Protein backbone atom coordinates (compact mmCIF):
# COMPACT_ATOMS: atom_id res chain seq x y z
CA UNK A 1 0.00 0.00 0.00
CA UNK A 2 1.50 3.29 -1.09
CA UNK A 3 0.54 6.72 0.20
CA UNK A 4 -0.14 9.35 -2.39
CA UNK A 5 1.45 12.57 -1.09
CA UNK A 6 0.38 15.82 -2.68
CA UNK A 7 2.01 19.14 -2.05
CA UNK A 8 -0.16 22.14 -1.32
CA UNK A 9 -0.22 24.87 -3.87
CA UNK A 10 -0.93 28.53 -3.27
CA UNK A 11 -3.60 29.61 -5.69
CA UNK A 12 -4.61 33.25 -5.89
CA UNK A 13 -8.21 33.79 -6.78
CA UNK A 14 -8.80 37.00 -8.66
CA UNK A 15 -12.12 38.61 -7.79
CA UNK A 16 -13.59 41.87 -8.87
CA UNK A 17 -13.10 44.61 -6.35
CA UNK A 18 -16.37 45.67 -4.76
CA UNK A 19 -17.26 49.33 -4.66
CA UNK A 20 -17.14 50.70 -1.14
CA UNK A 21 -20.09 52.60 0.26
CA UNK A 22 -17.97 55.75 0.52
CA UNK A 23 -17.04 55.62 -3.16
CA UNK A 24 -20.66 54.89 -4.11
CA UNK A 25 -21.95 57.90 -2.16
CA UNK A 26 -19.30 60.12 -3.75
CA UNK A 27 -20.34 58.94 -7.24
CA UNK A 28 -24.02 59.50 -6.43
CA UNK A 29 -23.11 63.02 -5.25
CA UNK A 30 -21.44 63.73 -8.57
CA UNK A 31 -24.63 62.79 -10.43
CA UNK A 32 -26.84 64.80 -8.05
CA UNK A 33 -24.87 68.04 -8.22
CA UNK A 34 -24.04 67.80 -11.93
CA UNK A 35 -27.75 67.21 -12.56
CA UNK A 36 -28.63 70.28 -10.54
CA UNK A 37 -26.12 72.36 -12.47
CA UNK A 38 -27.47 70.96 -15.74
CA UNK A 39 -30.96 72.27 -14.91
CA UNK A 40 -29.58 75.77 -15.38
CA UNK A 41 -28.75 74.86 -18.98
CA UNK A 42 -32.08 73.17 -19.74
CA UNK A 43 -34.21 75.74 -17.92
CA UNK A 44 -32.23 78.99 -17.60
CA UNK A 45 -33.02 81.48 -14.88
CA UNK A 46 -34.21 84.99 -15.86
CA UNK A 47 -31.16 86.96 -14.74
CA UNK A 48 -27.47 86.42 -14.14
CA UNK A 49 -27.92 87.30 -10.45
CA UNK A 50 -30.31 84.37 -9.98
CA UNK A 51 -27.95 82.09 -11.89
CA UNK A 52 -25.02 83.13 -9.71
CA UNK A 53 -27.01 82.52 -6.52
CA UNK A 54 -28.21 79.15 -7.82
CA UNK A 55 -24.68 78.01 -8.65
CA UNK A 56 -23.40 79.22 -5.27
CA UNK A 57 -26.17 77.19 -3.62
CA UNK A 58 -25.13 74.09 -5.57
CA UNK A 59 -21.45 74.57 -4.70
CA UNK A 60 -22.23 75.15 -1.02
CA UNK A 61 -24.49 72.11 -0.88
CA UNK A 62 -21.86 69.95 -2.60
CA UNK A 63 -19.18 71.06 -0.13
CA UNK A 64 -21.40 70.19 2.83
CA UNK A 65 -22.42 66.86 1.27
CA UNK A 66 -18.87 65.70 0.51
CA UNK A 67 -17.62 66.93 3.88
CA UNK A 68 -20.27 64.93 5.73
CA UNK A 69 -19.87 61.79 3.59
CA UNK A 70 -16.10 61.68 3.98
CA UNK A 71 -16.11 62.54 7.71
CA UNK A 72 -18.70 59.78 8.30
CA UNK A 73 -16.31 57.09 7.11
CA UNK A 74 -13.39 58.26 9.29
CA UNK A 75 -14.58 56.18 12.25
CA UNK A 76 -16.89 56.28 15.23
CA UNK A 77 -15.99 59.87 16.13
CA UNK A 78 -16.69 60.96 12.55
CA UNK A 79 -20.14 59.38 12.71
CA UNK A 80 -20.95 61.26 15.91
CA UNK A 81 -19.82 64.51 14.29
CA UNK A 82 -21.99 63.87 11.21
CA UNK A 83 -25.07 63.01 13.28
CA UNK A 84 -24.56 66.10 15.44
CA UNK A 85 -24.27 68.33 12.36
CA UNK A 86 -27.38 66.75 10.81
CA UNK A 87 -29.37 67.33 14.01
CA UNK A 88 -28.22 70.98 14.08
CA UNK A 89 -29.21 71.44 10.42
CA UNK A 90 -32.64 69.89 11.13
CA UNK A 91 -33.19 72.16 14.15
CA UNK A 92 -32.12 75.23 12.17
CA UNK A 93 -34.50 74.26 9.34
CA UNK A 94 -37.44 73.92 11.72
CA UNK A 95 -36.53 77.26 13.32
CA UNK A 96 -36.44 78.92 9.88
CA UNK A 97 -39.88 77.53 9.01
CA UNK A 98 -41.43 79.31 11.99
CA UNK A 99 -39.28 82.43 11.63
CA UNK A 100 -40.08 82.93 7.95
CA UNK A 101 -43.73 82.09 8.57
CA UNK A 102 -43.91 84.88 11.12
CA UNK A 103 -41.64 87.39 9.31
CA UNK A 104 -42.53 87.03 5.67
CA UNK A 105 -40.24 88.54 3.06
CA UNK A 106 -41.91 90.75 0.43
CA UNK A 107 -41.31 89.57 -3.13
CA UNK A 108 -40.27 91.96 -5.87
Secondary structure as GFF3:
##gff-version 3
##sequence-region A 1 108
A	DSSP	alpha_helix	21	42	.	.	.	ID=ss1
A	DSSP	alpha_helix	48	72	.	.	.	ID=ss2
A	DSSP	alpha_helix	76	102	.	.	.	ID=ss3
###
